[in-house]
């Protein structure tokens, strides 16, 4: 039945680094539905249909890990509740079901990947896939709503700040480590405000966030630890933001940057976008576009691949990471229909004897 795979996969809790059971489930399903499927060297679920030596590869790159916090899967009035239903097993399962149903056009291979550790700063699965494939087209599996196409994601930087000072009596005038941490954060906010002058679009603004701040003392030294996150527009690189943060830090502080991803913005006028627009319209829907203020595996593979890339998938991204995460099975079915139409209408590619397969790097 449509949606059975989704229900089964959402029932298998798979936070980042604990994806093995869900990966095995998806690999088994793909193997039983006409895919050549296996788990790759880093633990991704990977399945393909179409000839391995096809001139063109369509990459459908979803992720199989979820944000932590188990929500038992349950069906209620046609809605599936559970961790990962929206972010982003709904998109991944729609990729798999549509590819299983579709008649793959001549000259194409369709690869479905359930990547591991997308929700972690490592992006381990996508980083590996980026080195193994060179696709002609790529769709990232993330919730956009069944009628919308996501063209871009903001960049990201995480900064860990640590500062230690000898313990002093609170009557002394020197600022505490906590006060110094607040000053560090205030300077970051002021820097972002200058960067954002005259800019209204959230996608084009620098968005800092204070993720955590704590102080502790062993009666001899006081230590501040804090983490600041940045969501970055195309105009500001993670390296630039890290340099700014380092400049605001106390000279003896430790400032470490991680999770650095540059923003990515795809073009509207590409064969990929035109094909998806046509498929959405063929399903009786009115298409639209969206830009996301978060990050995804689009940021990872976009650094390496020169092909058109967008994101697409069923569900409301406002439910990502929330206790109320859920997905309508009717919308899921519409997404499968859209993707099936899109795959079946890829332009036929005639083989040339001198052309090698473009899908996998030697």
C-alpha positions in Angstrom: 0.0 0.0 0.0 1.2 3.6 -0.7 2.8 4.9 2.5 3.7 1.5 3.9 7.4 2.2 3.5 7.1 5.6 5.2 5.2 4.1 8.2 7.8 1.4 8.5 10.8 3.8 8.3 9.3 6.3 10.7 8.7 3.5 13.1 12.5 2.9 13.2 14.0 5.6 15.4 17.3 6.8 13.7 18.9 9.9 15.2 22.3 10.8 13.8 24.9 8.0 14.2 22.2 5.5 15.0 20.8 5.0 11.6 21.7 1.3 11.0 18.3 -0.3 11.6 16.5 2.2 9.3 19.2 1.9 6.6 18.8 -1.9 6.6 15.0 -1.5 6.3 15.3 0.8 3.3 18.0 -1.3 1.6 15.7 -4.4 1.9 12.7 -2.5 0.6 14.6 -1.2 -2.4 16.1 -4.6 -3.2 12.6 -6.0 -3.2 11.3 -3.3 -5.6 13.7 -3.4 -8.5 16.7 -1.5 -7.2 20.3 -2.6 -7.0 20.7 -1.6 -3.4 23.2 -1.8 -0.6 24.7 0.1 2.3 27.9 2.0 1.3 31.2 2.5 3.2 29.9 5.2 5.5 26.5 3.6 6.2 24.3 5.4 3.6 21.4 3.4 2.1 22.0 3.6 -1.7 19.8 2.1 -4.5 19.7 2.6 -8.2 17.5 1.8 -11.2 18.5 2.2 -14.9 21.7 1.0 -16.4 24.9 1.5 -14.4 26.6 2.8 -17.5 23.8 5.3 -18.4 25.1 8.6 -19.8 23.2 10.6 -17.2 22.5 10.2 -13.5 19.6 11.8 -11.6 20.6 11.9 -7.9 17.7 11.9 -5.4 19.6 12.6 -2.1 17.5 12.3 1.0 18.6 11.7 4.6 17.7 8.9 6.9 18.8 10.3 10.2 16.5 12.4 12.3 16.6 15.1 15.0 16.9 13.4 18.4 13.8 12.8 20.6 11.7 9.7 19.9 8.1 10.2 18.9 6.3 6.9 18.5 4.8 6.5 15.1 1.0 6.5 14.9 -1.6 7.0 12.2 -4.5 9.2 13.0 -7.1 10.4 10.4 -4.7 9.9 7.5 -1.9 11.7 9.2 1.4 10.0 10.2 2.9 11.3 13.5 6.4 10.4 14.4 10.0 11.7 14.4 11.3 12.0 10.9 7.9 12.0 9.2 8.5 15.5 7.8 12.3 15.9 8.3 12.9 14.1 6.2 11.8 10.4 5.8 8.7 11.6 4.0 10.9 13.0 1.2 13.3 10.0 1.2 10.4 7.5 1.0 8.7 9.5 -1.8 12.0 9.3 -3.7 12.2 5.6 -3.3 8.5 4.9 -4.1 8.5 7.2 -7.2 11.7 5.6 -8.5 10.3 2.1 -8.0 7.1 3.0 -9.9 8.6 5.0 -12.8 9.7 3.7 -16.2 13.3 5.0 -16.2 13.9 6.8 -19.6 16.6 5.6 -21.9 20.0 6.9 -21.0 19.3 7.6 -17.4 20.2 6.0 -14.1 18.2 7.2 -11.0 20.1 6.9 -7.7 18.3 7.2 -4.3 20.4 7.8 -1.3 19.4 7.9 2.4 22.3 9.8 3.8 23.5 9.5 7.4 24.4 12.3 9.8 22.6 15.2 7.9 21.3 16.5 11.3 24.8 16.5 12.6 27.4 19.1 11.7 29.5 16.3 10.1 27.2 15.7 7.2 29.1 12.5 6.9 26.8 10.8 4.4 26.5 13.7 1.9 30.2 14.4 2.1 30.9 10.8 1.0 28.3 10.9 -1.8 29.7 14.2 -3.1 33.0 12.4 -3.8 31.5 9.3 -5.4 29.1 10.7 -7.9 28.9 13.4 -10.6 25.2 13.6 -11.5 23.5 15.5 -14.2 20.6 16.6 -12.0 20.1 16.5 -8.2 17.0 16.8 -6.0 17.6 17.1 -2.2 14.9 15.4 -0.1 13.6 18.1 2.3 10.1 19.3 3.1 9.1 22.1 0.8 5.4 21.4 0.6 4.1 19.3 -2.3 3.7 22.2 -4.7 6.9 24.2 -3.9 10.5 23.9 -5.0 13.3 25.0 -2.6 16.0 26.9 -4.5 18.4 27.7 -1.8 19.6 27.3 1.8 21.6 29.7 4.0 25.1 29.0 5.2 26.1 28.0 8.7 28.8 28.5 11.3 29.0 27.2 14.9 31.4 29.0 17.2 32.4 27.4 20.6 33.8 30.0 23.0 35.7 29.2 26.2 37.2 31.6 28.7 38.8 31.0 32.1 39.7 33.6 34.7 41.1 33.2 38.3 38.3 33.4 40.8 38.0 36.8 42.5 35.7 38.3 45.1 32.5 39.6 43.7 33.2 43.0 45.3 36.1 43.6 43.0 35.6 45.7 39.8 36.9 43.2 37.3 34.1 41.8 35.0 33.2 38.2 35.6 33.6 35.6 32.9 29.8 35.7 32.5 29.9 39.4 31.9 32.7 39.0 29.4 30.6 36.3 27.6 27.6 38.7 27.4 29.9 41.4 26.0 31.2 38.9 23.3 27.6 38.1 22.3 26.6 41.8 22.3 29.5 42.6 19.8 28.3 39.7 17.6 24.8 41.1 17.5 26.1 44.6 16.7 28.2 43.2 13.9 25.2 41.4 12.5 23.1 44.6 12.7 25.6 46.5 10.6 25.7 43.7 8.0 21.9 43.7 7.8 21.4 47.4 7.3 18.9 48.0 4.5 18.3 44.2 4.0 14.7 42.9 4.7 14.8 39.4 3.2 15.5 36.8 5.9 17.5 34.8 3.3 19.9 37.7 2.8 20.4 38.6 6.5 23.0 37.4 9.0 21.2 35.6 11.7 23.2 34.9 14.9 21.8 32.8 17.7 23.0 32.2 21.3 22.8 28.4 21.4 24.1 28.0 25.0 26.0 29.8 27.7 27.2 28.5 31.1 29.6 29.4 33.8 31.2 27.1 36.4 33.8 27.5 39.2 36.1 25.1 41.0 36.7 27.9 43.7 40.1 28.7 42.0 39.1 29.4 38.4 35.8 30.5 36.8 35.1 29.2 33.3 32.6 30.4 30.7 31.5 28.1 27.8 29.2 29.3 25.1 28.1 28.3 21.6 27.0 30.9 19.1 25.4 29.9 15.8 25.3 31.8 12.6 22.9 31.5 9.6 24.6 33.2 6.8 23.6 34.7 3.5 25.5 34.1 0.2 27.3 37.5 0.7 28.9 36.3 4.0 31.2 33.3 4.2 31.6 31.2 7.3 35.3 32.2 7.3 34.4 35.9 7.4 32.0 35.3 10.3 34.6 33.3 12.2 37.2 36.0 11.8 34.8 38.6 13.1 33.9 36.4 16.1 37.6 35.8 16.9 38.2 39.6 16.8 35.5 40.1 19.5 37.0 37.5 21.9 39.3 38.0 24.8 42.9 37.5 23.9 43.3 34.4 26.0 39.9 32.8 25.0 39.6 29.6 22.9 37.4 30.3 19.8 36.7 27.2 17.7 34.6 27.2 14.5 32.8 24.1 13.2 29.9 23.1 11.0 31.0 25.6 8.3 28.8 25.5 5.3 28.5 28.2 2.6 25.0 29.3 1.4 23.7 27.8 -1.8 21.3 29.4 -4.3 20.1 27.5 -7.4 18.8 28.9 -10.6 15.2 28.9 -11.7 15.7 28.4 -15.4 17.2 24.9 -15.6 16.0 21.6 -17.0 15.6 20.4 -13.5 13.3 23.2 -12.4 11.3 23.1 -15.6 10.8 19.4 -15.3 9.6 19.7 -11.7 7.3 22.6 -12.5 5.7 20.6 -15.3 5.3 17.6 -13.0 3.6 19.7 -10.2 1.2 21.3 -12.8 0.5 17.8 -14.2 -0.7 16.8 -10.8 -3.2 19.7 -10.7 -1.2 21.9 -8.4 0.1 25.5 -8.7 3.9 25.5 -8.2 5.9 28.0 -6.3 9.4 28.6 -5.0 10.9 28.9 -1.5 14.2 29.9 0.1 15.1 28.3 3.4 17.0 30.0 6.3 18.4 26.7 7.5 21.0 24.4 5.9 20.8 21.0 4.3 22.9 18.5 2.3 22.4 20.9 -0.6 25.1 23.1 1.0 27.4 20.1 1.1 27.1 18.7 -2.5 26.6 22.2 -3.9 30.3 22.9 -3.2 31.4 20.1 -5.5 28.7 19.4 -8.1 28.2 21.8 -11.0 24.8 20.3 -11.9 21.4 22.0 -11.2 20.3 21.3 -7.6 17.0 22.0 -5.8 15.2 20.5 -2.8 11.7 19.0 -2.9 9.5 16.9 -0.6 6.1 16.7 1.1 5.4 18.3 4.5 5.5 21.6 6.4 9.0 22.5 7.4 7.7 24.5 10.3 7.1 21.1 12.0 10.8 20.1 11.7 12.3 19.1 15.1 9.1 19.8 16.9 7.1 17.4 19.2 4.2 17.7 16.8 6.1 16.4 13.7 3.6 14.8 11.3 2.8 14.3 7.6 -0.4 13.9 5.7 -0.4 10.6 3.7 -2.5 12.3 1.1 0.2 14.9 0.5 2.8 12.2 0.6 0.9 10.4 -2.2 0.8 13.6 -4.2 4.6 14.0 -3.9 5.1 10.4 -5.1 2.9 11.3 -8.1 4.8 14.4 -8.9 8.2 12.7 -8.6 7.1 9.8 -10.8 5.9 12.1 -13.5 9.2 14.0 -13.3 11.3 10.9 -13.6 9.4 9.4 -16.5 9.7 12.7 -18.4 13.4 13.1 -18.2 14.8 13.8 -21.7 15.8 10.6 -23.4 19.6 10.4 -23.7 21.0 8.5 -26.7 24.2 6.5 -26.0 27.4 7.4 -27.8 30.1 4.8 -28.0 32.8 7.3 -27.0 31.0 8.5 -23.9 31.6 6.9 -20.6 29.1 6.9 -17.8 28.9 10.3 -16.1 27.4 9.1 -12.9 30.3 7.6 -11.0 33.8 9.0 -10.8 36.6 6.5 -11.6 
